[in-house]
Amino acid sequence: PLLKQSLETAREKQIEEVFPEIFTAQILEKLKQGCFVNEQSVVVKKKQIIYFVDEKPVASWFDITNTPLYDHEGRVTGVISYFDDVSDTINARKSAKPLNNLNELLTQHNDQLDKARAVLQQLIDSSPELIVVVDRDLKFMTVNKPFEEFVNKSRVDLIGKEIFETYGGARVTPQVLLLERVLRGERVHIRVNPSIARPDVWFDTHYVPLIVN
């Protein structure tokens, strides 16, 4: 319904033609700079979209996460946009009455977050490259299937654990020192470096900060 036209009609069109009310010149410039130049995720918050369901207009609010899409050589070739419907949260804030259904709204929002996580996990699992996401404390947030196969560990056994807890020798590797630069917002590319998990295997590695504005 958001497209207001068929997928075939929208295919090959500029995104500002399909979503003119969202992807304005200012936002497009932000996307180009963020995703293609800085190779960082760009989040557009609280954008209202009016679309039609059964010929009736429906106004919804969305947070839109735009993430760089890489090819097998590590080049940015496009952008993946995920629309998270936050209408319930926006409408709840606007309402002056007490929210008797707050738990229901929270449950719905958590369901949406779970769906978003599932979509993002499918995206990184589809990549042939090894992908690891860690937080500021260097704890595993998620990994993809190729990484699970490489280290012979399930993501369930890794998520929430610190890198050093799983790989004690990581403390003295150059990669960990470089991660400090990444946590300050810098993108780092290391050519031909040994794996922390298996030092006998060497990789061409990209460290990319995940920044949400």
Residue pairs with C-beta under 8 A, 6 or more apart in sequence:
1 51
1 52
1 53
1 58
2 19
2 49
2 51
2 83
3 10
3 18
4 18
4 51
4 52
5 18
10 18
15 23
15 28
16 23
16 24
16 25
16 28
19 49
21 47
21 48
21 49
21 50
22 44
22 47
22 49
22 64
23 31
27 44
30 42
30 44
31 42
31 66
31 79
34 40
34 41
34 42
34 66
35 41
35 42
35 66
35 67
35 68
35 76
35 79
36 68
36 76
36 79
38 187
39 68
39 76
39 187
39 208
40 68
40 187
40 208
40 209
40 210
40 211
41 65
41 66
41 67
41 68
41 210
41 211
41 212
42 65
42 66
42 213
43 63
43 64
43 65
43 66
43 212
43 213
44 63
44 64
44 66
45 63
45 64
46 61
46 62
46 63
46 86
46 90
47 61
47 62
47 63
47 64
48 59
48 60
48 61
48 62
49 59
49 60
49 61
49 62
50 57
50 58
50 59
51 57
51 58
51 60
52 58
59 87
60 85
60 87
61 85
61 86
61 87
61 89
61 90
61 91
62 83
62 84
62 85
62 86
62 87
63 83
63 84
63 86
64 81
64 82
64 83
64 84
65 81
65 82
65 84
65 116
65 212
66 79
66 80
66 81
67 79
67 80
67 81
67 82
67 123
68 76
68 78
68 79
68 80
68 208
69 76
69 77
69 78
69 79
69 80
70 76
70 77
70 127
70 129
71 77
72 128
72 129
74 189
74 204
74 206
80 123
82 116
82 119
82 120
84 112
84 113
84 116
85 112
86 109
88 105
88 108
88 109
89 105
89 109
92 99
92 102
92 105
99 105
121 142
121 144
124 131
124 133
124 142
124 144
125 144
125 145
127 144
127 146
128 146
129 146
130 143
130 144
130 146
130 147
130 150
130 203
131 143
131 144
131 146
131 147
132 140
132 143
132 144
132 147
133 140
133 141
133 142
133 143
133 210
134 140
134 141
134 163
134 179
135 141
136 183
137 162
138 162
138 163
138 164
138 176
138 179
139 160
139 161
139 162
139 163
140 155
140 158
140 159
140 160
140 161
140 163
140 166
141 159
142 155
142 159
143 155
143 158
143 159
148 154
148 155
150 195
150 197
150 198
150 201
151 197
151 198
153 166
158 166
163 170
163 176
163 196
164 170
164 171
167 196
167 197
169 196
169 199
170 176
170 196
173 194
173 196
174 190
174 193
175 190
175 193
175 196
175 205
175 207
176 196
178 188
178 190
178 207
179 207
181 188
182 188
182 207
182 208
182 209
183 209
185 209
185 211
186 209
187 206
187 207
187 208
187 209
188 206
188 207
189 204
189 205
189 206
189 207
190 204
190 205
190 207
191 204
192 202
192 203
192 204
193 202
193 203
193 204
193 205
194 200
194 201
194 202
194 203
195 201
195 202
195 203
